Amino acid sequence: MKKDDWYPIERLERQLKDYINVSENLIWQRQAIFLAATLLAAFYFDPVVSFSAYAAVLFTEVLDLILARRVNEWTDHNPARARVFLIWVMLNTVASAFSISLFVIMITLQQTSGGHFTPLFFLFAASLFAAVNNHQLLPALFLRLIIYGLTFIFIGTWDIIRLNPPLDSDVWLQFFTVAFVMYFIVDCSFVFLRLYRRGLAQIEEITLEHQKTKEALEIKSQFLSTVSHELRTPLTSIKGTLDLVNSGVLGPLPDQMKPVLAVAGKNSKRLADLINDLLDLQKIEVGEMAFRFDLLNVRELVADSVAMSEGYAEQMGVTLAVTQADEEVFINGDADRLSQVMANLISNASKFSHKGGTVDIHVKRDDDRVRIYVKDKGVGIPDNAKERVFGRFSQVDSSDQRRVGGAGLGMNISKKIVERHDGQIDYESTLGKGTTFFIEFDIVPHAQSAPHPDTIQPGKRKTA
């Protein structure tokens, strides 16, 4: 047998904790079995001997509980400490198996005739219980089965030595039956051991694949961040130059150049928005998006967001109509991030509205919650499209001839931002009639800022 089978150092911590976990989960089942066997033996045999053996078994159970508590508190992953726990398990196993075997032997010695069905059954039950539930640690299982096996041999040979019967007698039949039972127990033990180790190997394989996937995601995020940053600097310069040229500050433009430069300016803005979305997505994935939570006036948040979106809505030929709440409502939030969400909702509503249409933005308070609606009367969203609406790099209309552009990141980022505010974002839509998106947040009562679990810098907490 290989040394690693006795001391599987790489897997020992998991095996120890699996062994202890099973032992703890079955403690009451074991006590019920021990007590039932003790009462039965006490009624038909010597009660003093029966309860003395039961006390010894209970003592080993107490030792197991102490060991379980220490293993559960063990967090330093120290291999030397793992070996100490393994030795402790083996000593407890010897004590427990010896106590049970002594109990069975005492019953055997009190039976002078009629075979030894009762002690053999008790020992068979204990052996089968060990085979099914103690296979996590081969040394412990091996020790327990050796002790039980020696006890089986003692019971099988006791009457042979005492009576010296002929080979065709029931005593020899009982001996051969005991040998068959021993083989059955050992075979069952190794079946469960192989199944456990196969499962353990699969878990380790999945863990390794998960680690590889995680590393690949980190590399992808770093690459995406680097490329996005490297692109943003020259793009900002290009976009600024195009905006300056298109504004006419540098002089009048020839008529044939105006549409070309206008397209270039529009596309540079789209590319800048895409890069910003990619950077935001990367920050969200690695938990580095910073939030500054302050007391926000919802009326001001909506008014500022609408003002920032009016130019885009005008380009789309859409009018923005605002209906504020009857009273001032305050929430805890990051003004810049929530303005980003509002801008995304309003721009989407404008893009998908018909020219000359109206996008309605209204605020409604409902007890301790406030909901901001953005409603359009545009093309609508098909049923069962929610996963695509809030997915990454996905569009409800993903065809080559789709009506509006975009990378399909805005709603995903908006959802992440709203969730970091402990809020809700959702929509209702009828295909061909329009869509209503809404975001909902908890109201701060009495306009007093309450502490939020997120802070200015990611990974830290606000202090009062």
C-alpha angles and dihedrals in degrees: 000000000000121000090236089062090060097039108019093182097179092053099026097101093052092044092049092050092045090050092049092045092054091045092053094046092053099043096106092043089054092048091052091051093046093048094047092050091047094050091048092049092045092054097049100028138025108321094200092056092044096051092042090056090045090053090053091051091049090052090057089048089056089051089051091052092051090049091047092054092051094047091049090051092049110106107147095086090223111169092207090055089048090057090050090053090048091054090048090052091050093049091048089048091053091048093047096045091045091051092050092045091049089052090052094045092051090055090047092053090052092054108081096169144013097054126274104276095141099052091039091052091048090050093045090052092049092048094048090047089054093047092052100039109025101053094106091084115040095196092055093045091046093051093047093049092048091054093045090045092054088049091051089051091049092052092045095049099036095083092039091057093040099044103023091212127187118266093254094056127110089248092065090043088056090050093053090045089054090051090052091049090051091053091048092052093048092048092050090049093056092044090057090042092055092047092050094048092047089054090046091052091050091051090050091049092050090047090052092049090048090052091049091049091049091051091048090051091051091050090048092049092049091048092047092049093048095047092045092051092046091050096045097061098057091035091056089054092048093047092047091051093048092049090050092050093045091050091063094234091126091050139283118318125227111254093241091056098050099077092044093051091043090056090046091051092048093049093046088055091050090050091048090050090049092051091049090050091050091051091048091049091050091050091050093049093054095037095246100121106119121221127195108199117203137155106280130196104223092208091057092043092055094043093050092046092050091048091053091049099046094088093054092044089052090053088053091049092244131133122221117219119190129200113183127202118270091245136030113270127194132203136175110250152120106272095205095048094045090047086054090054092047092048090052093049093047094045091049091049090049093048094051096042124096117254111272091025130128131238111209119210115186137164125220130184119213112185106290095354133075124205127198115203127201109190130183133178094218137117097310130216125276120244118270092023098115094105090055093044093057097029127107119261090358132126128194085225103041097164123120089247097052114152099232134033132231140121095250095245104107099081093042091053091044091053091052092049093049091048090053086058090053086246137129132241123189143134145221120212144174116200110246094009106067146265136263117204120189139185122201132196141174115265120235105232118230089007092276117142113242121205114263124210091235122069144196092277120043116251095025134088132234116252123214 
